Structures are given as structure tokens and as C-alpha cells.
Amino acid sequence: MRRTTFAPTRRRRSPLPFLLLLVLVLLIGGAIWLSTVDTEVPQSRIEQDVTNEIQG
């Protein structure tokens, strides 16, 4: 004989909230990482000879 229960069956939770939270954490972490990366290019002096201009 089968026992009948009136308890609701457990549904599987949607993974959408977890995925949205994961994407949000990755975006915030990526923004923080990009803000700390050193992207400054060292300055270099460029000299150009302008004394031999073409006279015409």
C-alpha cells in the first residue's frame, strides 16, 4: 500500500539568481583589477633635426 502525503514536492531552484550574482561579482572584480593595473607608458624624449629644412 502506498502512503499518501500532503507535503508539497520540493522544486529545484532556478539557477538564474546565482548566475546573476556571479556575473555581478566578476564585473566588479574585473573593474577593480583594471583600475589597479599599471598602464602608464614611460616618457621618452624625441628629438628631431629641424635645421635642414628644404628652402624653395
TAJOCOR-V496624 format. One record per backbone hydrogen bond with DSSP energy under -0.5 kcal/mol. CO is the residue of the C=O (numbers start at 1). NH is the residue of the N-H. E is the energy in kcal/mol with one decimal. If there is no record, write none. Layout:
# TAJOCOR-V496624
co->CO nh->NH e->E
co->CO nh->NH e->E
This chain:
# TAJOCOR-V496624
co->15 nh->19 e->-2.4
co->16 nh->20 e->-2.6
co->17 nh->21 e->-2.2
co->18 nh->22 e->-2.3
co->19 nh->23 e->-2.5
co->20 nh->24 e->-2.3
co->21 nh->25 e->-2.4
co->22 nh->26 e->-2.3
co->23 nh->27 e->-2.4
co->24 nh->28 e->-2.4
co->25 nh->29 e->-2.7
co->26 nh->30 e->-2.6
co->27 nh->31 e->-2.3
co->28 nh->32 e->-2.2
co->29 nh->33 e->-2.4
co->30 nh->34 e->-2.6
co->31 nh->35 e->-1.7
co->32 nh->36 e->-0.8
co->33 nh->36 e->-0.8
co->33 nh->37 e->-0.9
co->37 nh->39 e->-0.9
co->45 nh->47 e->-0.6
co->48 nh->50 e->-0.6
